[in-house]
Structure formats: C-alpha cells, structure tokens
Amino acid sequence: MKAASIKTLKDELKHKNSAELLEVCLKLARFKKENKELLTYLLFEAHDEDRYIEAIKEEMDVMFSEINTKSFFYIRKSVRKILTTIKKYIRYSKKKSTEVELLLYFCMKLKNFKPSIKKSPRIQNVFDTQIRMIKKTMQSLHEDLQYDYNLLLEEIEN
C-alpha cells in the first residue's frame, strides 16, 4: 500500500466530523509509541515550552548518570542513544530555540562527562558535530537569543 500525500490526507480530514477525527487520532496513538508521544506533547506540553525543556533536561541527566563507563564503546552507544532521544523531542517541538537549548545542554553534559570525551575521537566528533549544528541553527534566531546562546556556547567550547 502506498501512503497518500499530506495534501490528500489534509483534504480528506476536512470532510470528517469531530467524532471521526477523534477516532483517527486515537488509532494513530495506539499504532506507534512516537505518535502517542507527539500527541502527548501537542495536548499537554506545547503550551509550556519551558517546562517541556526542563523535563527533557531532567531525563537527560538520568540518562547520562546511567551510562556504563567501563569502555568507550558503551559510552559512545549511550551518547548516541541520548542524542537520538533528544532529536526526537526536538522534532516534536519544531522550535529553533528549543533545539539550541537542548543541544547546548547535551554538549555541556558531554563536555563535563567523566572519563573525558577527548580520549575518544568518535565521541569528540559527535560533540563537534552538535556544536556545528547549534551554530547553524542559532543563525535563524532573534539577535538577543543569539547573544545569550553564544555566551553559553563559548563557555562550552573553552
């Protein structure tokens, strides 16, 4: 089965009443975990972005504390998993300021992580890539936010 285009889906959804739309949303939420998470964000967390960011930071703290530090292989795997989770949450929000703030926090946690990431070129590359992503995303933000985030970025880079 080939998936329909977004425009076709949008046009079809316009013809549904509210009860039918509710049923479609609930079916989507039951089908996949990411759909349920996105629906949770849209219904309960989208109105308070600051609380959403804080909740993700707390989850990140827990994930970093649970990393197995016996070898850099396990550290790298865990770091990639954390980054994948963060990127998923960023996709839900679609706000550039949220993206920059979460990636800055991730880089800060990674830089302060023990053992040092400088001992692993692959983890250092992940760090460098995220710094580049932050700089690229920051260019689209308001000047005041750019200034604030640049101060944090310089602190992380030094």
Secondary structure, 3 states (H helix, E strand, C coil): CCCCCHHHHHHHHHCCCHHHHHHHHHHHHHHCHHHHHHHHHHHHHCCCHHHHHHHHHHHHHHHHHCCCCCCHHHHHHHHHHHHHHHHHHHHHHCCHHHHHHHHHHHHHHHHCCCCCHHHCHHHHHHHHHHHHHHHHHHCCCCHHHHHHHHHHHHHHHC
